[in-house]
Amino acid sequence: MATFTAQAHPNIAFIKYWGNRDNSLRLPVNGSISMNLDGLFTRTTVTFHSAGQDSLTINERAVTGKGLERVSSILDLVREMANIQECAEVSSTNNFPAGAGIASSAAAFAALALASSRAAGLSLSETQLSRLARRGSGSASRSIPGGFVEWRMGSGDGDSLAVSIAPPEHWQLTDCIAVVNAAHKKTGSTEGHAIAGTSPLQAARVADTSRRLEICRTAILNKDFEAFANIIEHDSDMMHSVMMTSTPPLMYWQAATVGIFHAVREWRAGGIPAAYTVDAGANVHVLCPSGQVEAVRKRLSELPGVSEVLVAGVGGPARLI
Ligand code: PMV
């Protein structure tokens, strides 16, 4: 059988996905909006062969146990669709600097969905690929289409998928990722989604989602940075409020994380367009119009606790290479 290699970018969520209404199908409790991160990618090669069992290497290291099981569960869906029984050899590399703590599961499962389906002889549409990637990691559904992407929660497995709302060239926006050295290993998002409903704030956050989606979508389409800045900070703060008030509580922020929030708001008040958002970790994604990158990057790198600043523009869709 043929070998296929696919490449996908990670994405940063502007309106966050947090909590599932079905954990195994990864059907979210709310829609979300994100942007793919150009320059950062996962490349995954898949070959099906008859003998043995599925195998996985990530950055040339063999992976077994839960990591392999999660990949095999996507391969099972592909085998079922293609009506084949063969096992697969999967090898994946990513170019994110080691230990930078950038969530890689979105890029990884998007690249796996594309490479494995093609290697099995299938030719899936973008929406079918988005649904398949979603089963590995919800946010991976958003790394299939290019540019600015919305994951519509849908009514079930068939229509919970992501679509592009604007191509990469629509708005020259840059993500400056301030890497903060986290003292503790983070709790994974799969465990986090499962306890989101224990926070009394989650119901209010979910009920208010269509308002935030609308403001964010409109701000992106109009390239209105001020409206965009206010809504992404608000949404990130809402998700972290839910995390902190879950049982058990999840506190992803470090002191340096909060220091960056204050600095970014001061810069914005002083006329530098920049806005923060944080996923399930301590690192802060600071968005700015691309013309401001040098000023923002320099200022971020001078803040206490920032070990590195990665810079990414708007990325395209998952593709075969
Ligand atoms: O796709 P997951 O299960 O890794 O969850 C992603 C959760 C956040 O990154 C915190 C938010 C998001 O929408 O990407």
Residues whose N, C-alpha, C, O or C-beta is under 5 A from the ligand:
A	BS01	PMV	A13 I15 K16 Y17 S32 S105 S137 G138 S139 A140 S189 T190 D279 A280
